Amino acid sequence: MTTALPVSSGAPISPDRPARGARFWPAFVCGLLSINVIIVGVTVYFAVTDRSAGIEPDYYRRAAAYEDTLRQNAANQRLAWSAAVHVDGANQRVLVTLKDRDGRAIDGASVKAEVFASLRSADRQALLLTTTGEGQYAGAARVTVGGRWRVRLTVQVGRDTWTHEAQIMVDDARPKPAGGGA
């Protein structure tokens, strides 16, 4: 008994005419490559235009002078000062309270602060804080977003220099309306 094979219902295949799927697969591969090129282009665009990512300023010089950092850390331990740092988003201020090793307020200091949101580390603010008395210092800052903020202090009293870095959570970055309303 013989079995008959089904006959193709389409046109006969000839060497001059390509098969039905001959154009689909090259076009499919080219489409995948094109999607890849577009994704890479978008990624590169956001990598070079994103202002939120910041590079540590002067990082190479600071790394080369690491011995200075070690000396400053030793001075910080010798002084044993402390700082209570608060970033007030509602009033757009940075508040610092300084105390010596015995818990006494440190007055008459020159206090500099570098302030930035971790979310926007390229947007750094250099502040010179003014004394408000009893070891308290304050300065105006643009607090644009809530979240984790970094405050780097440099405190100078006479010949002594003390540095401190604090990470602060800011709950409310919205300034209070004029007139003291809520």
Number of C-alpha atoms within 10 A of each C-alpha: 3 4 5 6 6 6 6 8 6 6 6 7 11 8 6 6 8 10 10 8 8 9 10 10 10 10 11 11 11 12 12 11 12 12 12 11 12 12 12 11 12 10 11 11 11 10 11 9 9 11 13 12 15 14 8 10 10 8 10 10 9 13 11 9 11 12 11 12 12 11 11 15 15 13 15 17 12 11 14 13 20 19 19 11 23 19 29 20 21 16 17 19 18 22 20 23 20 21 18 14 12 9 10 12 17 21 17 15 20 16 23 20 23 15 25 24 24 20 16 17 18 17 15 17 17 13 17 17 22 18 20 14 12 14 18 21 24 21 19 17 18 17 24 15 18 17 14 16 21 20 24 17 22 17 20 15 13 9 5 11 16 21 19 16 15 15 17 16 15 18 14 18 18 15 16 14 10 7 6 6 6 8
